[in-house]
Amino acid sequence: MPLFFRILHSSYRRGAHWSQFVRSRVTVAGWMALAMLVLAAVLGGDVGRSRLYQLFALIFALVAVGMLWAWTRRARLAARRMLPRHATVGEECRYTVEVQNDGRFPARAFWLREVPPDPCPELKQFAATPEPGEENRNAFDRLFVYYRWRWLLERNLMFRGGRSTELLDLPAGEAKRVQLTLVPRRRGVIRFDDLRALLPDPFGLFQRCRWVLAPEDSLVVLPKRYRLPPLDLPGASQFQIGGEAVSNTIGLSGEFIGLRDYRPGDAMRHIHWKNWAKTGEPIVKEFEDTYFPRYGLVLDNFVDPGAGDLFEEAVSVAASFAVSIDTKRSLLDLMFVKDKAIVVSAGRGLARAEKMLEMLAAVEAEPVEKLESLARLVRRYHGELSACVCVFAGWSEERAEFIRNLARGGMELTALIVCRTADEAQRLLAEFPVPCRVILLEHGRVQEGLMTL
């Protein structure tokens, strides 16, 4: 790593931590008071001609008393979070915190605040992830990449909010339940390990941040989902191994064809209890094989530099399909490649779509393209799939060849391409065409594009 980037990263990181330290202890009113103090000091220097020195003395007294008061405040608190199982990007998440005063004195007029995990990027991310449009900045900004640092800080911030809405009073030895609200900004897992009590001074200028003793918690944040129109995917129902025996939901039920001896793995609900009682041996009802559709949901997680925002939209599109396809009457296989090929199936006796959303919450972008590995994975399930929906973060010749290889095998395909601009994507599609239906999803207008399905 170049020494210059190491110096920049270290400087920006220290500056961000110092800024966070100050901003968490000085309120908006405090900043206004400090600004007025400086202004009064500059304009009221000549005490013979101006009376502003009196205003300076008053503000100075307020600031000094406020700082001293906030610094002397104490609170010894413990808390326990009661979190929901999941949250969703961009949607309010409410949860309850039970806070207890373990000190000998009452804790009066304080707020609770959940501090997000440190959003400062690691050195490798800072050096390797350019800001979108960075090439259009001037030479000075491209050299010191401060705007890249600010963009990464904003991008890495896990949530906003997380502060109680009203001042709390808690007598010694007592406990109280408080509701906090936050809005997740990124999918993944939020680690909660920094709950603070904000203890303000009487003037509301400064506040002390006291750490609250609370066990570490985590919350899974699911990807943002879009609304989809009623889906009519191509392809016919296929025979699925296991038939009715693997299904524990409603759907296309096989007809009853007779009785047979019990085999390990048979469902308890198929046992014929009367015949078991007569023969003394377990007997089960046998059904004919069933046919139902099985769809593939292929996620392209091989991301070009600077296309991280397109990948996040692609994950949201995949999540939208995961919750919109009726898995009570079909099977859905999510496929992508990380260190190895990964397939997550949902529907008809298998995992619920919720499991698929949890997997999408954790999927990461891969810098090295492995489309051939992804193609082999999809071809492995070719005989079982009725149709396949492929979600791409951008378009290229390699992605077009991926689609053509699958289409040559006779697979029903629909390609969804998340792009920066529709004009650029159409130009690339004209250069690298594919023999299947293509839907362009322009960044910032994904919902409109999905409604054309």
C-alpha positions as MATLAB code, in Angstrom:
seq = 'MPLFFRILHSSYRRGAHWSQFVRSRVTVAGWMALAMLVLAAVLGGDVGRSRLYQLFALIFALVAVGMLWAWTRRARLAARRMLPRHATVGEECRYTVEVQNDGRFPARAFWLREVPPDPCPELKQFAATPEPGEENRNAFDRLFVYYRWRWLLERNLMFRGGRSTELLDLPAGEAKRVQLTLVPRRRGVIRFDDLRALLPDPFGLFQRCRWVLAPEDSLVVLPKRYRLPPLDLPGASQFQIGGEAVSNTIGLSGEFIGLRDYRPGDAMRHIHWKNWAKTGEPIVKEFEDTYFPRYGLVLDNFVDPGAGDLFEEAVSVAASFAVSIDTKRSLLDLMFVKDKAIVVSAGRGLARAEKMLEMLAAVEAEPVEKLESLARLVRRYHGELSACVCVFAGWSEERAEFIRNLARGGMELTALIVCRTADEAQRLLAEFPVPCRVILLEHGRVQEGLMTL';
ca = [
       0.000    0.000    0.000;
       1.474    3.439   -0.930;
       2.804    5.410    2.034;
       0.789    8.459    0.958;
      -2.505    6.530    1.304;
      -1.435    5.257    4.710;
      -0.784    8.828    5.894;
      -4.100   10.088    4.487;
      -6.029    7.189    6.016;
      -4.463    7.693    9.443;
      -5.078   11.459    9.382;
      -8.674   11.207    8.201;
      -9.420    8.451   10.722;
      -8.105   10.478   13.661;
     -10.020   13.508   12.440;
     -13.273   11.522   12.129;
     -12.928   10.098   15.645;
     -12.185   13.523   17.128;
     -15.125   15.043   15.248;
     -17.448   12.312   16.544;
     -16.181   12.844   20.100;
     -16.890   16.585   19.985;
     -20.238   16.368   18.154;
     -21.587   13.863   20.665;
     -20.852   16.257   23.548;
     -21.679   19.688   22.115;
     -25.305   20.331   21.168;
     -26.556   22.600   18.393;
     -27.314   25.264   21.007;
     -23.776   24.823   22.327;
     -22.270   25.478   18.894;
     -24.406   28.592   18.555;
     -23.254   29.816   21.970;
     -19.609   29.230   21.082;
     -20.053   31.081   17.759;
     -21.677   34.048   19.552;
     -18.860   34.000   22.126;
     -16.229   34.307   19.401;
     -18.220   37.020   17.593;
     -18.692   39.028   20.786;
     -14.965   38.716   21.560;
     -14.021   40.028   18.107;
     -16.543   42.895   17.963;
     -16.414   43.875   21.629;
     -12.676   44.284   22.011;
     -12.920   48.051   22.450;
     -14.783   48.257   25.751;
     -14.813   52.065   25.563;
     -16.915   52.172   22.408;
     -18.905   48.950   22.584;
     -20.999   47.239   25.216;
     -20.644   43.845   23.542;
     -18.154   42.868   26.243;
     -21.146   42.518   28.549;
     -22.705   40.001   26.149;
     -19.336   38.243   25.968;
     -19.191   37.974   29.761;
     -22.739   36.585   29.938;
     -22.164   33.968   27.213;
     -18.789   33.040   28.696;
     -20.420   32.454   32.070;
     -23.139   30.275   30.522;
     -20.578   28.239   28.568;
     -18.293   27.803   31.574;
     -21.106   26.772   33.919;
     -22.580   24.460   31.271;
     -19.257   22.705   30.640;
     -18.551   22.276   34.345;
     -22.078   21.044   35.078;
     -22.031   18.493   32.261;
     -18.575   17.246   33.271;
     -19.653   16.609   36.855;
     -22.789   14.633   35.980;
     -22.738   10.924   36.857;
     -24.936    7.933   36.101;
     -24.418    4.215   36.683;
     -26.830    2.427   34.393;
     -27.318   -1.083   33.055;
     -29.593   -2.064   30.172;
     -30.981   -4.991   28.219;
     -32.145   -4.739   24.610;
     -35.232   -6.543   23.297;
     -34.656   -6.626   19.551;
     -36.897   -7.891   16.746;
     -35.662  -10.800   14.663;
     -35.142   -8.715   11.516;
     -35.128   -5.165   10.259;
     -35.275   -3.851    6.686;
     -33.153   -1.227    4.967;
     -34.898    2.150    4.872;
     -37.740    1.152    7.217;
     -38.130    2.242   10.832;
     -37.172   -0.386   13.369;
     -38.539    0.018   16.882;
     -37.201   -1.922   19.809;
     -37.321   -1.762   23.582;
     -34.480   -1.183   26.019;
     -34.950   -1.973   29.693;
     -32.643    0.377   31.582;
     -31.897    0.121   35.303;
     -30.246    2.611   37.636;
     -27.583    0.716   39.602;
     -26.261    3.857   41.261;
     -26.978    5.298   44.697;
     -28.480    8.514   43.344;
     -31.345    9.225   40.942;
     -30.481    9.675   37.267;
     -32.408   12.703   36.102;
     -32.995   14.331   32.717;
     -31.024   12.035   30.420;
     -31.416   10.446   26.992;
     -30.441    7.014   25.788;
     -28.551    6.799   22.499;
     -27.376    3.813   20.466;
     -24.015    4.616   18.866;
     -23.524    3.021   15.406;
     -20.449    0.898   14.710;
     -17.422    2.866   13.543;
     -18.064    3.776    9.865;
     -14.420    4.591    9.104;
     -13.256    2.455    6.169;
     -10.286    0.147    6.453;
      -7.121    1.113    4.595;
      -7.716   -1.461    1.844;
     -11.270   -0.263    1.212;
     -10.174    3.381    1.258;
      -7.429    2.771   -1.302;
      -9.378    0.460   -3.617;
     -12.894    1.964   -3.690;
     -13.205    5.151   -5.767;
     -16.103    7.521   -5.264;
     -18.628    7.479   -8.148;
     -17.723   10.385  -10.425;
     -14.329   10.858   -8.778;
     -12.665   11.135  -12.193;
     -14.603   14.373  -12.769;
     -13.145   16.136   -9.714;
     -10.186   18.514   -9.930;
      -6.592   17.319   -9.545;
      -6.319   18.456   -5.907;
      -9.415   16.500   -4.859;
      -8.273   13.421   -6.795;
      -4.900   13.575   -5.051;
      -6.114   13.926   -1.466;
      -9.385   11.952   -2.018;
     -11.110   13.633    0.925;
     -14.482   13.411   -0.799;
     -13.895    9.678   -1.246;
     -13.366    9.454    2.521;
     -16.594   11.327    3.250;
     -18.511    9.182    0.748;
     -17.205    5.972    2.367;
     -18.117    7.258    5.833;
     -21.673    7.858    4.670;
     -21.805    4.528    2.846;
     -20.513    2.523    5.835;
     -22.897    4.081    8.358;
     -25.161    1.231    9.480;
     -28.124    3.232   10.786;
     -29.493    6.619   11.750;
     -31.453    7.476   14.863;
     -31.351    5.188   17.873;
     -32.074    7.927   20.429;
     -34.885    8.116   22.945;
     -37.437   10.806   22.182;
     -37.922   12.193   25.675;
     -35.856   12.982   28.756;
     -35.791   10.146   31.250;
     -35.817   10.185   35.042;
     -34.860    7.029   36.893;
     -34.754    6.759   40.704;
     -31.963    4.720   42.271;
     -32.493    0.967   42.040;
     -35.453    1.180   39.673;
     -35.853    0.041   36.047;
     -37.804    1.428   33.120;
     -38.554    0.348   29.568;
     -37.725    2.826   26.814;
     -38.522    2.552   23.118;
     -35.787    3.450   20.630;
     -36.238    3.890   16.895;
     -33.591    3.588   14.224;
     -33.564    3.401   10.427;
     -31.059    0.899    8.959;
     -29.120    2.230    5.989;
     -27.275   -0.933    4.973;
     -28.133   -4.599    4.837;
     -26.116   -7.044    6.901;
     -25.682   -7.496   10.637;
     -25.705   -4.534   13.015;
     -23.585   -5.087   16.105;
     -24.883   -3.231   19.151;
     -22.076   -2.735   21.646;
     -22.128    0.972   22.503;
     -25.202    2.252   24.360;
     -24.744    5.669   25.918;
     -26.589    7.869   28.389;
     -26.517   11.540   27.374;
     -26.485   13.772   30.467;
     -27.052   17.436   29.456;
     -26.393   20.592   31.446;
     -29.385   22.766   32.490;
     -28.873   25.155   29.559;
     -28.765   22.406   26.917;
     -25.343   23.484   25.624;
     -23.211   20.471   26.503;
     -23.787   16.881   27.537;
     -21.766   14.103   29.039;
     -21.754   10.665   27.402;
     -21.730    7.848   29.930;
     -21.375    4.256   28.798;
     -24.314    2.030   29.749;
     -23.488   -1.535   30.777;
     -25.343   -3.765   28.289;
     -24.572   -7.132   26.670;
     -23.614   -7.132   23.009;
     -26.511   -7.756   20.619;
     -26.961   -8.098   16.897;
     -29.744   -7.445   14.417;
     -30.009   -8.864   10.896;
     -30.959   -6.166    8.382;
     -32.683   -7.556    5.307;
     -32.288   -5.911    1.878;
     -34.726   -3.304    0.676;
     -37.534   -4.806   -1.367;
     -39.465   -3.380   -4.292;
     -43.084   -3.946   -5.174;
     -43.536   -6.277   -8.139;
     -46.550   -6.706  -10.433;
     -48.266  -10.132  -10.569;
     -45.596  -12.454  -11.932;
     -46.213  -14.768  -14.880;
     -42.862  -16.444  -15.343;
     -42.320  -18.673  -18.405;
     -41.711  -22.417  -18.231;
     -43.753  -25.502  -17.373;
     -44.019  -27.522  -14.186;
     -41.318  -30.162  -13.769;
     -41.263  -33.437  -11.871;
     -39.502  -32.931   -8.553;
     -37.790  -35.774   -6.726;
     -39.695  -36.662   -3.596;
     -43.039  -35.466   -4.911;
     -45.698  -35.052   -2.264;
     -43.514  -36.631    0.403;
     -41.309  -33.547    0.638;
     -44.203  -31.093    0.710;
     -45.774  -29.882    3.911;
     -47.781  -27.069    2.374;
     -50.757  -26.731    0.088;
     -50.247  -26.901   -3.663;
     -50.572  -29.419   -6.457;
     -51.341  -32.574   -4.440;
     -50.782  -36.073   -5.873;
     -53.705  -38.498   -5.928;
     -53.845  -41.298   -3.339;
     -52.797  -44.581   -5.005;
     -52.501  -47.078   -2.147;
     -50.746  -48.203    1.027;
     -47.211  -49.419    1.584;
     -44.777  -50.230    4.377;
     -43.201  -47.350    6.262;
     -39.777  -46.159    5.095;
     -37.396  -43.963    7.091;
     -38.087  -40.334    6.256;
     -41.819  -40.724    5.539;
     -43.952  -37.886    6.902;
     -45.874  -38.639   10.104;
     -49.021  -37.158    8.575;
     -49.045  -39.948    5.931;
     -49.167  -42.793    8.451;
     -52.340  -44.891    8.178;
     -53.078  -45.402   11.870;
     -55.948  -47.912   11.489;
     -53.865  -50.360    9.435;
     -50.937  -49.937   11.828;
     -53.256  -50.928   14.667;
     -54.464  -54.007   12.720;
     -51.090  -55.268   11.474;
     -48.794  -54.079   14.223;
     -46.453  -52.646   11.560;
     -46.304  -48.996   10.465;
     -48.200  -48.438    7.194;
     -48.212  -45.197    5.186;
     -50.410  -43.779    2.452;
     -48.734  -43.470   -0.952;
     -49.422  -40.669   -3.425;
     -48.566  -40.238   -7.082;
     -45.643  -38.022   -7.999;
     -46.402  -34.319   -8.260;
     -45.324  -31.729  -10.785;
     -44.780  -28.093   -9.895;
     -42.617  -25.245  -11.179;
     -39.085  -24.650   -9.923;
     -37.464  -21.316  -10.620;
     -33.847  -20.238  -10.477;
     -32.866  -16.824   -9.135;
     -29.296  -16.107  -10.241;
     -27.451  -13.184   -8.660;
     -24.402  -11.731  -10.379;
     -22.194  -10.711   -7.443;
     -19.087  -10.014   -9.555;
     -18.846   -6.256   -9.307;
     -16.776   -3.847  -11.384;
     -14.837   -1.106   -9.493;
     -17.134    1.763   -8.569;
     -20.322   -0.273   -9.125;
     -21.022   -1.096   -5.492;
     -24.254    0.915   -5.525;
     -25.463   -1.054   -8.567;
     -24.746   -4.298   -6.729;
     -26.806   -3.157   -3.732;
     -29.721   -2.453   -6.053;
     -29.252   -5.876   -7.660;
     -29.469   -7.513   -4.225;
     -32.679   -5.577   -3.525;
     -34.156   -6.754   -6.846;
     -33.265  -10.373   -6.014;
     -34.848   -9.980   -2.574;
     -38.002   -8.607   -4.203;
     -38.322  -11.757   -6.300;
     -37.575  -13.965   -3.300;
     -40.626  -12.648   -1.443;
     -42.905  -12.286   -4.488;
     -42.676  -15.748   -6.053;
     -45.281  -18.044   -4.517;
     -43.138  -20.629   -2.751;
     -46.232  -22.445   -1.510;
     -46.895  -23.641   -5.060;
     -43.326  -23.728   -6.410;
     -39.656  -24.031   -5.526;
     -37.175  -21.191   -5.742;
     -33.392  -21.616   -5.868;
     -31.128  -18.645   -5.158;
     -27.728  -19.166   -6.820;
     -24.499  -17.217   -6.594;
     -20.789  -17.885   -6.211;
     -18.535  -16.870   -3.356;
     -15.544  -19.040   -2.482;
     -17.721  -21.890   -3.720;
     -21.056  -22.334   -5.475;
     -23.970  -21.551   -3.149;
     -27.592  -22.617   -3.623;
     -30.377  -21.721   -1.185;
     -33.766  -23.320   -1.879;
     -37.148  -22.250   -0.539;
     -40.700  -23.531   -0.876;
     -42.766  -26.740   -0.692;
     -41.310  -28.504    2.309;
     -37.941  -26.725    2.215;
     -36.789  -23.528    3.893;
     -38.969  -20.437    3.927;
     -38.213  -17.384    1.791;
     -37.086  -15.686    5.008;
     -33.966  -17.869    4.982;
     -33.213  -16.651    1.467;
     -33.523  -13.024    2.584;
     -31.077  -13.694    5.419;
     -28.610  -15.083    2.893;
     -29.077  -12.027    0.669;
     -28.471   -9.806    3.685;
     -25.004  -11.339    4.029;
     -23.946  -11.739    0.381;
     -20.864   -9.728   -0.566;
     -19.545   -8.400   -3.833;
     -16.710  -10.391   -5.395;
     -13.958   -8.464   -7.215;
     -12.828  -11.503   -9.264;
     -15.232  -12.574  -12.006;
     -16.257  -16.259  -11.880;
     -19.118  -16.333  -14.370;
     -18.033  -19.715  -15.724;
     -18.410  -21.207  -12.228;
     -21.838  -19.614  -11.971;
     -22.812  -21.024  -15.392;
     -21.762  -24.541  -14.330;
     -23.877  -24.183  -11.206;
     -26.994  -23.192  -13.173;
     -26.469  -25.941  -15.767;
     -26.307  -28.489  -12.955;
     -29.976  -27.723  -12.200;
     -31.009  -27.292  -15.830;
     -33.283  -30.344  -15.951;
     -35.190  -29.314  -12.822;
     -35.732  -25.610  -13.537;
     -38.851  -24.311  -15.247;
     -37.318  -20.863  -15.787;
     -34.474  -18.730  -14.570;
     -34.331  -15.049  -13.571;
     -30.820  -13.556  -13.762;
     -30.035  -10.273  -11.976;
     -26.921   -8.392  -13.161;
     -25.122   -5.354  -11.734;
     -24.080   -3.842  -15.053;
     -23.519   -5.391  -18.480;
     -20.496   -6.687  -20.356;
     -19.423   -9.119  -23.044;
     -18.767  -11.815  -20.418;
     -22.279  -11.496  -19.003;
     -23.769  -11.695  -22.494;
     -21.797  -14.898  -23.179;
     -23.061  -16.294  -19.847;
     -26.679  -15.785  -20.963;
     -26.022  -17.199  -24.452;
     -24.471  -20.360  -22.971;
     -27.565  -20.963  -20.823;
     -29.949  -20.169  -23.682;
     -28.242  -22.719  -25.944;
     -29.343  -25.406  -23.508;
     -33.004  -24.458  -24.027;
     -33.494  -22.740  -20.667;
     -36.232  -20.106  -20.298;
     -34.415  -16.935  -19.214;
     -35.229  -13.401  -18.114;
     -32.327  -10.971  -17.613;
     -32.673   -7.976  -15.283;
     -29.835   -5.467  -15.696;
     -29.277   -2.766  -13.082;
     -27.510    0.049  -14.914;
     -26.266    3.571  -14.316;
     -28.166    4.979  -17.317;
     -30.534    3.271  -19.732;
     -28.780    4.801  -22.764;
     -25.434    3.311  -21.806;
     -27.010   -0.111  -21.141;
     -28.850   -0.079  -24.480;
     -25.582    0.721  -26.255;
     -23.882   -2.235  -24.565;
     -26.844   -4.502  -25.339;
     -26.648   -3.525  -29.008;
     -22.966   -4.446  -28.929;
     -23.483   -7.662  -26.919;
     -27.065   -8.879  -27.619;
     -28.688  -11.891  -25.924;
     -31.541  -14.221  -27.044;
     -33.873  -13.653  -24.101;
     -36.111  -11.057  -22.546;
     -34.146   -8.166  -21.021;
     -35.431   -5.605  -18.502;
     -33.300   -2.512  -17.865;
     -33.445   -1.131  -14.320;
     -31.972    2.343  -14.221;
     -30.324    3.320  -10.945;
     -32.710    5.540   -9.006;
     -35.695    4.327  -11.082;
     -35.647    0.610  -10.283;
     -39.257    0.522   -9.087;
     -40.500    1.955  -12.395;
     -38.517   -0.609  -14.351;
     -39.799   -3.544  -12.301;
     -43.404   -2.544  -12.940;
     -42.843   -3.316  -16.641;
     -42.380   -7.029  -15.925;
];
